[in-house]
Amino acid sequence: MQTQSTRFTVFLASIGALTSISIDMSLPAVPAIEHAFGVAAGRGGLTVSLFLAGYGLTPLAGGPLADRFGRRPVLLISLILFGASALACSISPSYTMLLVCRLLQGCASGVATTLPLAIVRDLLQGSLARQRISEVTTINNMMPIVAPIIGSSLMTLGSWRIVFEAQAVFAAAIVITLLIDFQESLPLALRQRLHLAHVLKNYGQLMTNRTFVVYSLMYALNFACMFSFVSSSPLILMQRLGVTRFAYAGIFTVIAMGTLLGSFTSGILSRRQHPLGGMVIFGQVLMVVASSGAAALQLARIHQPIAIVIPAFLTLFGFGLTGPAITLEALEPLPALAGSGSGAQRSILMIFGSGTSGFLAAYCSRNLVHAEAATTLTMVATGLVSLILYVVFIRRGQSNKADAMVF
Protein backbone atom coordinates (compact mmCIF):
# COMPACT_ATOMS: atom_id res chain seq x y z
CA MET A 1 0.00 0.00 0.00
CA GLN A 2 1.74 3.17 -1.26
CA THR A 3 1.56 6.37 0.81
CA GLN A 4 0.56 8.31 -2.32
CA SER A 5 -2.32 6.00 -3.16
CA THR A 6 -6.00 6.67 -2.65
CA ARG A 7 -6.23 3.22 -1.05
CA PHE A 8 -3.84 4.31 1.71
CA THR A 9 -5.89 7.43 2.42
CA VAL A 10 -9.17 5.50 2.50
CA PHE A 11 -7.65 2.87 4.78
CA LEU A 12 -6.51 5.45 7.32
CA ALA A 13 -9.81 7.30 7.03
CA SER A 14 -11.75 4.10 7.70
CA ILE A 15 -9.89 3.64 10.97
CA GLY A 16 -10.48 7.26 11.94
CA ALA A 17 -14.15 6.87 11.01
CA LEU A 18 -14.73 4.38 13.81
CA THR A 19 -15.67 7.26 16.09
CA SER A 20 -18.36 8.59 13.75
CA ILE A 21 -19.58 5.09 12.99
CA SER A 22 -19.92 4.47 16.72
CA ILE A 23 -21.52 7.79 17.62
CA ASP A 24 -23.24 9.40 14.64
CA MET A 25 -24.76 6.21 13.28
CA SER A 26 -26.22 5.57 16.74
CA LEU A 27 -27.73 9.04 17.26
CA PRO A 28 -31.03 8.35 15.43
CA ALA A 29 -31.42 5.25 17.63
CA VAL A 30 -31.14 7.13 20.95
CA PRO A 31 -34.90 7.75 21.41
CA ALA A 32 -35.61 4.12 20.52
CA ILE A 33 -33.03 2.94 23.06
CA GLU A 34 -34.59 5.16 25.74
CA HIS A 35 -38.02 3.75 24.93
CA ALA A 36 -36.83 0.14 24.80
CA PHE A 37 -35.23 0.28 28.24
CA GLY A 38 -37.67 2.75 29.82
CA VAL A 39 -35.09 5.42 30.69
CA ALA A 40 -35.83 9.16 30.95
CA ALA A 41 -35.53 11.43 27.91
CA GLY A 42 -32.01 12.83 27.75
CA ARG A 43 -30.38 9.88 29.52
CA GLY A 44 -29.83 8.15 26.20
CA GLY A 45 -26.94 10.57 25.78
CA LEU A 46 -25.04 8.41 28.27
CA THR A 47 -24.51 5.87 25.48
CA VAL A 48 -22.34 8.57 23.89
CA SER A 49 -20.73 9.76 27.12
CA LEU A 50 -19.68 6.25 28.19
CA PHE A 51 -18.28 5.53 24.75
CA LEU A 52 -16.20 8.71 24.96
CA ALA A 53 -15.10 7.92 28.52
CA GLY A 54 -13.67 4.61 27.30
CA TYR A 55 -12.25 6.35 24.27
CA GLY A 56 -10.42 8.78 26.53
CA LEU A 57 -8.84 6.13 28.77
CA THR A 58 -7.02 3.77 26.43
CA PRO A 59 -4.95 6.00 24.10
CA LEU A 60 -2.51 6.58 26.97
CA ALA A 61 -1.76 2.84 26.88
CA GLY A 62 -2.28 2.32 23.14
CA GLY A 63 0.26 4.95 22.12
CA PRO A 64 3.21 3.42 24.02
CA LEU A 65 2.19 -0.09 22.93
CA ALA A 66 2.24 1.05 19.29
CA ASP A 67 5.62 2.73 19.83
CA ARG A 68 6.98 -0.54 21.25
CA PHE A 69 5.38 -3.32 19.17
CA GLY A 70 4.49 -1.40 16.00
CA ARG A 71 1.30 0.02 14.58
CA ARG A 72 0.03 -3.11 12.83
CA PRO A 73 -0.41 -5.60 15.74
CA VAL A 74 -1.88 -2.98 18.08
CA LEU A 75 -4.29 -1.87 15.38
CA LEU A 76 -5.34 -5.46 14.65
CA ILE A 77 -6.15 -6.30 18.29
CA SER A 78 -8.04 -3.06 18.88
CA LEU A 79 -10.17 -3.56 15.75
CA ILE A 80 -11.10 -7.10 16.80
CA LEU A 81 -12.08 -5.85 20.26
CA PHE A 82 -14.12 -3.04 18.71
CA GLY A 83 -16.10 -5.47 16.56
CA ALA A 84 -16.71 -7.84 19.48
CA SER A 85 -17.93 -4.98 21.69
CA ALA A 86 -20.28 -3.76 18.97
CA LEU A 87 -21.80 -7.24 18.72
CA ALA A 88 -22.17 -7.30 22.50
CA CYS A 89 -24.03 -3.99 22.34
CA SER A 90 -26.46 -5.48 19.82
CA ILE A 91 -27.49 -8.27 22.20
CA SER A 92 -27.46 -6.30 25.48
CA PRO A 93 -30.45 -7.35 27.65
CA SER A 94 -30.40 -4.19 29.82
CA TYR A 95 -29.49 -0.53 29.63
CA THR A 96 -26.70 -1.03 32.16
CA MET A 97 -25.18 -3.79 30.05
CA LEU A 98 -25.43 -1.62 26.97
CA LEU A 99 -23.54 1.16 28.74
CA VAL A 100 -20.81 -1.27 29.83
CA CYS A 101 -20.44 -2.56 26.26
CA ARG A 102 -20.32 1.01 24.94
CA LEU A 103 -17.54 1.75 27.42
CA LEU A 104 -15.58 -1.26 26.13
CA GLN A 105 -16.27 -0.28 22.53
CA GLY A 106 -14.92 3.18 23.30
CA CYS A 107 -11.78 1.68 24.85
CA ALA A 108 -11.06 -0.32 21.68
CA SER A 109 -11.81 2.65 19.43
CA GLY A 110 -9.57 4.89 21.52
CA VAL A 111 -6.56 2.75 20.66
CA ALA A 112 -7.36 2.22 16.98
CA THR A 113 -8.12 5.82 16.07
CA THR A 114 -4.87 7.17 17.54
CA LEU A 115 -2.83 5.25 15.00
CA PRO A 116 -3.60 6.96 11.63
CA LEU A 117 -1.93 10.15 12.85
CA ALA A 118 1.11 8.18 14.08
CA ILE A 119 1.30 6.26 10.77
CA VAL A 120 1.27 9.49 8.77
CA ARG A 121 3.92 10.94 11.08
CA ASP A 122 6.02 7.75 10.53
CA LEU A 123 5.94 8.05 6.75
CA LEU A 124 5.52 11.73 5.86
CA GLN A 125 6.62 15.16 7.08
CA GLY A 126 5.79 18.85 6.75
CA SER A 127 3.20 20.03 4.25
CA LEU A 128 2.88 16.53 2.75
CA ALA A 129 1.87 15.16 6.14
CA ARG A 130 -0.55 18.05 6.67
CA GLN A 131 -2.06 17.50 3.23
CA ARG A 132 -2.54 13.76 3.84
CA ILE A 133 -4.08 14.33 7.26
CA SER A 134 -6.42 16.91 5.68
CA GLU A 135 -7.46 14.33 3.06
CA VAL A 136 -8.06 11.71 5.75
CA THR A 137 -9.97 14.23 7.84
CA THR A 138 -12.09 15.26 4.86
CA ILE A 139 -13.18 11.65 4.35
CA ASN A 140 -13.73 11.22 8.09
CA ASN A 141 -15.86 14.33 8.14
CA MET A 142 -18.15 12.79 5.55
CA MET A 143 -19.10 10.17 8.11
CA PRO A 144 -21.17 12.48 10.34
CA ILE A 145 -23.11 13.27 7.17
CA VAL A 146 -23.54 9.69 6.00
CA ALA A 147 -23.70 7.82 9.33
CA PRO A 148 -27.02 9.22 10.67
CA ILE A 149 -28.65 8.50 7.31
CA ILE A 150 -27.31 4.94 7.40
CA GLY A 151 -28.48 4.58 10.99
CA SER A 152 -31.98 5.80 10.16
CA SER A 153 -32.15 3.54 7.11
CA LEU A 154 -30.97 0.48 9.04
CA MET A 155 -33.66 1.04 11.65
CA THR A 156 -36.32 0.64 8.96
CA LEU A 157 -35.02 -2.94 8.60
CA GLY A 158 -35.08 -3.77 12.30
CA SER A 159 -34.67 -2.41 15.82
CA TRP A 160 -31.89 -0.20 17.15
CA ARG A 161 -29.77 -3.35 17.62
CA ILE A 162 -29.07 -3.62 13.89
CA VAL A 163 -27.07 -0.37 14.10
CA PHE A 164 -24.48 -2.04 16.33
CA GLU A 165 -24.39 -5.13 14.17
CA ALA A 166 -23.46 -2.88 11.22
CA GLN A 167 -20.62 -1.38 13.26
CA ALA A 168 -19.20 -4.87 13.82
CA VAL A 169 -19.31 -5.59 10.07
CA PHE A 170 -17.48 -2.31 9.35
CA ALA A 171 -14.70 -3.26 11.78
CA ALA A 172 -14.38 -6.70 10.16
CA ALA A 173 -13.87 -5.09 6.74
CA ILE A 174 -10.99 -2.97 8.08
CA VAL A 175 -9.39 -6.04 9.68
CA ILE A 176 -9.41 -7.85 6.33
CA THR A 177 -7.78 -4.86 4.59
CA LEU A 178 -5.16 -4.59 7.33
CA LEU A 179 -4.20 -8.26 7.04
CA ILE A 180 -4.02 -8.23 3.25
CA ASP A 181 -2.59 -4.85 2.31
CA PHE A 182 -0.89 -2.93 5.13
CA GLN A 183 2.76 -3.27 6.10
CA GLU A 184 4.25 -2.03 9.37
CA SER A 185 5.17 1.69 9.24
CA LEU A 186 7.39 1.93 12.33
CA PRO A 187 10.99 0.69 11.79
CA LEU A 188 12.52 -1.54 14.43
CA ALA A 189 15.24 1.05 15.06
CA LEU A 190 12.63 3.57 16.24
CA ARG A 191 10.78 1.27 18.65
CA GLN A 192 10.54 2.61 22.19
CA ARG A 193 11.03 0.65 25.40
CA LEU A 194 7.90 -0.27 27.33
CA HIS A 195 9.30 -0.01 30.84
CA LEU A 196 7.03 2.05 33.06
CA ALA A 197 9.79 4.52 33.89
CA HIS A 198 10.53 5.06 30.19
CA VAL A 199 6.83 5.46 29.35
CA LEU A 200 6.41 8.00 32.14
CA LYS A 201 9.53 9.82 30.95
CA ASN A 202 8.06 10.04 27.42
CA TYR A 203 4.76 11.38 28.73
CA GLY A 204 6.71 13.78 30.93
CA GLN A 205 8.43 15.13 27.82
CA LEU A 206 5.09 15.57 26.12
CA MET A 207 3.31 17.22 29.03
CA THR A 208 6.14 19.67 29.67
CA ASN A 209 6.33 20.75 26.05
CA ARG A 210 4.29 23.94 25.78
CA THR A 211 3.57 23.57 22.06
CA PHE A 212 2.18 20.05 22.51
CA VAL A 213 0.11 20.94 25.56
CA VAL A 214 -1.41 24.14 24.16
CA TYR A 215 -2.31 22.69 20.76
CA SER A 216 -3.69 19.52 22.37
CA LEU A 217 -5.85 21.55 24.76
CA MET A 218 -7.04 23.71 21.88
CA TYR A 219 -8.09 20.69 19.85
CA ALA A 220 -9.81 19.14 22.88
CA LEU A 221 -11.73 22.35 23.57
CA ASN A 222 -12.68 22.71 19.91
CA PHE A 223 -13.92 19.12 19.92
CA ALA A 224 -15.92 19.79 23.09
CA CYS A 225 -17.44 22.85 21.41
CA MET A 226 -18.46 20.83 18.37
CA PHE A 227 -19.50 17.71 20.30
CA SER A 228 -21.67 19.64 22.74
CA PHE A 229 -24.05 20.13 19.85
CA VAL A 230 -23.59 16.66 18.32
CA SER A 231 -24.36 14.77 21.55
CA SER A 232 -27.38 16.96 22.35
CA SER A 233 -28.75 17.12 18.81
CA PRO A 234 -31.21 14.16 19.10
CA LEU A 235 -32.74 15.71 22.22
CA ILE A 236 -32.87 19.25 20.82
CA LEU A 237 -34.03 18.49 17.29
CA MET A 238 -36.18 15.37 17.66
CA GLN A 239 -37.62 15.72 21.16
CA ARG A 240 -37.59 19.46 21.80
CA LEU A 241 -38.26 20.77 18.28
CA GLY A 242 -40.29 17.78 17.11
CA VAL A 243 -38.53 16.92 13.84
CA THR A 244 -38.89 13.35 12.56
CA ARG A 245 -36.06 10.83 12.57
CA PHE A 246 -35.56 11.22 8.81
CA ALA A 247 -35.77 15.01 9.00
CA TYR A 248 -33.17 14.87 11.77
CA ALA A 249 -30.85 12.88 9.49
CA GLY A 250 -31.26 15.53 6.78
CA ILE A 251 -30.66 18.45 9.15
CA PHE A 252 -27.65 16.71 10.69
CA THR A 253 -26.29 16.14 7.18
CA VAL A 254 -26.44 19.85 6.41
CA ILE A 255 -24.73 20.76 9.68
CA ALA A 256 -22.02 18.09 9.33
CA MET A 257 -21.21 19.45 5.86
CA GLY A 258 -19.57 22.31 7.76
CA THR A 259 -16.83 20.03 9.10
CA LEU A 260 -16.37 18.41 5.69
CA LEU A 261 -15.99 21.74 3.91
CA GLY A 262 -13.71 23.05 6.66
CA SER A 263 -11.26 20.13 6.40
CA PHE A 264 -11.43 20.25 2.58
CA THR A 265 -10.53 23.94 2.71
CA SER A 266 -7.70 23.13 5.11
CA GLY A 267 -6.28 20.64 2.59
CA ILE A 268 -6.41 23.19 -0.23
CA LEU A 269 -4.68 25.84 1.90
CA SER A 270 -2.00 23.33 2.96
CA ARG A 271 -1.26 22.44 -0.67
CA ARG A 272 -0.87 26.15 -1.40
CA GLN A 273 1.51 26.57 1.55
CA HIS A 274 -0.87 29.02 3.22
CA PRO A 275 0.44 30.36 6.56
CA LEU A 276 -0.77 28.25 9.44
CA GLY A 277 -1.47 31.14 11.80
CA GLY A 278 -4.04 32.90 9.62
CA MET A 279 -5.96 29.68 9.01
CA VAL A 280 -6.10 28.79 12.71
CA ILE A 281 -7.06 32.25 13.96
CA PHE A 282 -9.85 32.55 11.38
CA GLY A 283 -11.28 29.15 12.32
CA GLN A 284 -11.09 29.87 16.04
CA VAL A 285 -12.82 33.24 15.75
CA LEU A 286 -15.50 31.76 13.51
CA MET A 287 -16.31 29.07 16.09
CA VAL A 288 -16.70 31.65 18.87
CA VAL A 289 -18.80 34.07 16.80
CA ALA A 290 -21.09 31.35 15.39
CA SER A 291 -21.69 29.63 18.73
CA SER A 292 -22.31 33.02 20.39
CA GLY A 293 -24.93 33.72 17.74
CA ALA A 294 -26.59 30.37 18.47
CA ALA A 295 -26.62 31.11 22.21
CA ALA A 296 -28.10 34.58 21.65
CA LEU A 297 -30.92 33.15 19.52
CA GLN A 298 -31.76 30.50 22.11
CA LEU A 299 -31.69 32.97 25.00
CA ALA A 300 -34.06 35.10 22.92
CA ARG A 301 -36.36 32.02 22.80
CA ILE A 302 -36.14 31.63 19.02
CA HIS A 303 -36.58 27.86 19.14
CA GLN A 304 -36.62 27.01 15.44
CA PRO A 305 -34.40 24.49 13.60
CA ILE A 306 -32.95 27.25 11.39
CA ALA A 307 -31.72 29.09 14.50
CA ILE A 308 -29.61 26.02 15.29
CA VAL A 309 -28.64 24.83 11.80
CA ILE A 310 -26.80 27.91 10.50
CA PRO A 311 -24.69 28.68 13.62
CA ALA A 312 -23.89 24.97 14.10
CA PHE A 313 -22.82 24.68 10.45
CA LEU A 314 -20.41 27.61 10.84
CA THR A 315 -19.08 26.27 14.14
CA LEU A 316 -18.34 22.89 12.58
CA PHE A 317 -16.70 24.58 9.59
CA GLY A 318 -14.28 26.28 11.98
CA PHE A 319 -13.59 22.97 13.69
CA GLY A 320 -12.86 21.24 10.36
CA LEU A 321 -10.63 24.09 9.19
CA THR A 322 -8.39 24.14 12.27
CA GLY A 323 -8.33 20.44 13.20
CA PRO A 324 -5.69 18.97 10.80
CA ALA A 325 -3.20 21.78 11.40
CA ILE A 326 -3.60 21.76 15.18
CA THR A 327 -3.18 18.00 15.56
CA LEU A 328 0.04 17.90 13.51
CA GLU A 329 1.51 21.03 15.07
CA ALA A 330 1.10 19.44 18.50
CA LEU A 331 3.39 16.55 17.46
CA GLU A 332 5.91 18.63 15.49
CA PRO A 333 8.39 19.24 18.36
CA LEU A 334 8.62 15.53 19.35
CA PRO A 335 8.49 13.34 16.20
CA ALA A 336 10.05 10.31 17.97
CA LEU A 337 7.03 10.16 20.29
CA ALA A 338 4.34 10.21 17.59
CA GLY A 339 2.50 7.19 18.98
CA SER A 340 2.53 8.34 22.60
CA GLY A 341 1.81 11.92 21.54
CA SER A 342 -1.12 10.88 19.41
CA GLY A 343 -2.45 8.73 22.25
CA ALA A 344 -2.10 11.51 24.82
CA GLN A 345 -3.72 13.99 22.45
CA ARG A 346 -6.65 11.66 21.83
CA SER A 347 -7.05 11.00 25.54
CA ILE A 348 -7.18 14.71 26.36
CA LEU A 349 -9.65 15.17 23.52
CA MET A 350 -12.05 12.54 24.76
CA ILE A 351 -11.83 13.55 28.40
CA PHE A 352 -13.09 16.98 27.38
CA GLY A 353 -15.66 15.51 24.98
CA SER A 354 -17.08 12.97 27.42
CA GLY A 355 -17.05 15.50 30.23
CA THR A 356 -19.07 18.10 28.35
CA SER A 357 -21.51 15.58 26.83
CA GLY A 358 -21.97 13.87 30.19
CA PHE A 359 -22.64 17.20 31.88
CA LEU A 360 -25.18 18.15 29.24
CA ALA A 361 -26.90 14.74 29.39
CA ALA A 362 -27.24 15.03 33.18
CA TYR A 363 -28.37 18.67 33.10
CA CYS A 364 -30.82 18.31 30.23
CA SER A 365 -32.51 15.24 31.71
CA ARG A 366 -33.44 17.41 34.73
CA ASN A 367 -33.91 20.76 32.95
CA LEU A 368 -35.34 19.81 29.58
CA VAL A 369 -36.71 23.29 28.81
CA HIS A 370 -33.20 24.77 29.02
CA ALA A 371 -31.49 22.17 26.80
CA GLU A 372 -30.86 24.50 23.85
CA ALA A 373 -29.46 27.33 25.97
CA ALA A 374 -27.23 24.99 28.00
CA THR A 375 -25.82 23.40 24.85
CA THR A 376 -25.05 26.64 23.01
CA LEU A 377 -23.55 28.35 26.08
CA THR A 378 -21.25 25.35 26.55
CA MET A 379 -20.17 25.76 22.93
CA VAL A 380 -19.36 29.43 23.51
CA ALA A 381 -17.34 28.74 26.66
CA THR A 382 -15.18 25.97 25.17
CA GLY A 383 -14.56 27.82 21.89
CA LEU A 384 -13.61 31.03 23.68
CA VAL A 385 -11.11 29.35 26.01
CA SER A 386 -9.47 27.65 23.00
CA LEU A 387 -9.13 30.99 21.21
CA ILE A 388 -7.60 32.61 24.31
CA LEU A 389 -5.05 29.79 24.62
CA TYR A 390 -3.95 30.29 21.03
CA VAL A 391 -3.65 34.06 21.27
CA VAL A 392 -1.85 34.06 24.63
CA PHE A 393 0.52 31.09 24.30
CA ILE A 394 1.08 30.60 20.56
CA ARG A 395 0.63 33.92 18.78
CA ARG A 396 2.25 35.93 21.56
CA GLY A 397 5.13 33.46 21.71
CA GLN A 398 5.68 33.77 17.96
CA SER A 399 5.62 37.56 18.22
CA ASN A 400 8.19 37.51 21.04
CA LYS A 401 10.48 35.30 18.97
CA ALA A 402 10.17 37.63 16.00
CA ASP A 403 10.99 40.65 18.18
CA ALA A 404 14.04 38.84 19.59
CA MET A 405 15.30 38.11 16.07
CA VAL A 406 14.94 41.78 15.10
CA PHE A 407 17.01 42.93 18.03
Secondary structure, 3 states (H helix, E strand, C coil): CCCCCHHHHHHHHHHHCHHHHHHCCCHHHHHHHHHHHCCCCCHHHHHHHHHHHHHHHCHHHHHHHHHHHCHHHHHHHHHHHHHHHHHHHHCCCCHHHHHHHHHHHHHHHHHHCCHHHHHHHHHCCHHHHHHHHHHHHHHHCCHHHHHHHHHHHHHCCCCCHHHHHHHHHHHHHHHHHHHHHCCCCCCHHHCCCCCHHHHHHHHHHHHCCHHHHHHHHHHHHHHHHHHHHHHHHHHHHHHHCCCCHHHHHHHHHHHHHHHHHHHHHHHHHHHCCCCHHHHHHHHHHHHHHHHHHHHHHHHCCCCCHHHHHHHHHHHHHHHHHHHHHHHHHHHCCCHHHHHHHHHHHHHHHHHHHHHHHHHHHHHHHHCHHHHHHHHHHHHHHHHHHHHHHHHHHHHHHHHHHHHHHHC
